[in-house]
Amino acid sequence: MLVRLWGLGDVWDSAMGAVSEVSHGLFGQELRGSVGVEGENQPGDVVIVERLLMGVGMADLDVGAAITKFQREIMGWPKADGRVDPGGRTFAALRKHQPKPQQGKPHGEAAAGAAAPAAAASKPAAPPELGGLENWPTVLPVAKRDKKTKITLTKGEDQVNIPEIDVPELTAEQKTLVEKIKANRETLPEYAIKKTTYHGNKGMVLGDSGANEKLTPTQLQGDANDPAAKARKVAFKELGHEGTVDSINTYDDQILTWGKGFSGKSGSMNEVLMIMFEQDPEARAVLLRAGIDCGRNSWRVVNTDTGMIETDDNALRLMQFDKKLLGVFVTLGRDPEHQQHALDAQWAAMEKHAAHIPEYAYDWPESSIALAAHLAHWSPAFGWGTHPKSFEKTGGDLVEIAGVWGRLAASNPKYTTVLKNGAIVGPYDMMHEGHRLLGFADGAGGKAVKAAAEIITGTRDEIGDDPKYTNHVLFPVYDKKNQYYDIGMAGN
């Protein structure tokens, strides 16, 4: 929804009005006018409604459509009007259905020797002072790129390609904002973010996939030993292998990934940041000062060479090799003022998905909980966060968990190939040493598959024509052409 708001700056009468609107949207609680279908749609009000819609899981690029969906599905209105009015029934319902703040103790030390964050987890900090920079998303022009002019990365190269487009003459106010952002970027810290190569793709990296988080989310602190708490702690420990709270990588098709595998392209990173901003408004200010901002479904980054705002994938590409801009996210995960908020937000996102552990799994072996959680984190569409009932019948058996995952993933050719006889061939790297089944849960799933499976040889066409393998699940033997681990009917 916000992506439509940012393009309206050229019709607003004054900078001061823009400042007021953005501040109202980021930190206000009451509407000044109606929002949605045939509404006044003042920019600050739109941001408030977007925030509320996000809280009920109905964020959408079209604010009117999201409001209509809420009115129909939650309020039960057969004739939804798609509008929120100040003091109206829809506004009251949106507030009523917001998730309750997690109850917990104030943040402890973020790390050994680090100062504790100033605010308790349940009490947001005061709105930050931005010195006028909060209005750049509404004042600077938006770069209009099509398929031919989008920012791209050629495989094997270590810098992005930024095609030239028409650049408007900036106003004095716009030039001042760009110069302030440029100056702020010059003062940003540089971290040890290094260039790397992954399957022929070049990118940047800080931290590694075996990092193991040494900090603890507020919600998991303490000695709670009930089965649910134990299971969640197992999941968090496992997902710590994805990287620490401040990790960065830009070498794969997600363009920018932060922390414990949260993707800028898929939107999971946006989800984490939206959660974080609720408790730590200064975190958003850190981004804004550097010329970075995001919504639930959008990215905006200032290109200081042109003075224009790049959006979405183009915005992510603009940051892909920029150590200064990538370092802003490292700061959010490392600075004691923000670190615990960042970790708590990452955990809150995990708990909605990969760490949303079904009750039937509470007494599973730790390796089984860890494997199921990591599979769900890596590929949420095929995990128990999306398909909670599908894994119940496995009883925690590692091979059966792998089989269920394979059958769910059969719906997506990016992950699997379904042969003529219904046999499912998993990803080429599923049994790569140190990765996937041989990496998740300390390799427990891969070891179980190796112990249980028969290695078969043949081309995919040959196996697909053999009725003996009908509906079997097969995982390629890594680096061995036409060899597969056959786990039979596992997961059925």
Salt bridges, closest charged atoms under 4 A:
GLU21 OE2 - ARG32 NH1 3.43
GLU30 OE2 - ARG95 NH2 2.81
ASP45 OD1 - HIS24 NE2 2.95
ASP85 OD1 - ARG83 NE 3.07
ASP158 OD2 - LYS195 NZ 3.17
GLU169 OE2 - LYS175 NZ 3.33
GLU179 OE2 - LYS182 NZ 3.68
GLU213 OE1 - LYS260 NZ 2.98
GLU238 OE2 - HIS374 ND1 2.52
GLU242 OE2 - HIS374 NE2 2.72
ASP246 OD2 - ARG334 NH2 2.81
ASP253 OD2 - LYS414 NZ 3.36
GLU271 OE2 - LYS352 NZ 3.54
GLU271 OE1 - HIS353 NE2 3.30
GLU278 OE2 - ARG51 NE 3.60
ASP280 OD2 - HIS338 ND1 2.60
GLU282 OE2 - ARG289 NH1 2.73
ASP293 OD1 - ARG284 NE 3.05
ASP293 OD2 - ARG300 NH2 3.37
GLU310 OE1 - ARG145 NE 2.84
ASP313 OD2 - LYS265 NZ 2.50
ASP344 OD2 - HIS107 ND1 3.33
GLU351 OE2 - ARG232 NE 3.44
ASP429 OD2 - ARG436 NE 3.44
ASP465 OD1 - LYS420 NZ 2.90
ASP486 OD1 - HIS472 ND1 2.97
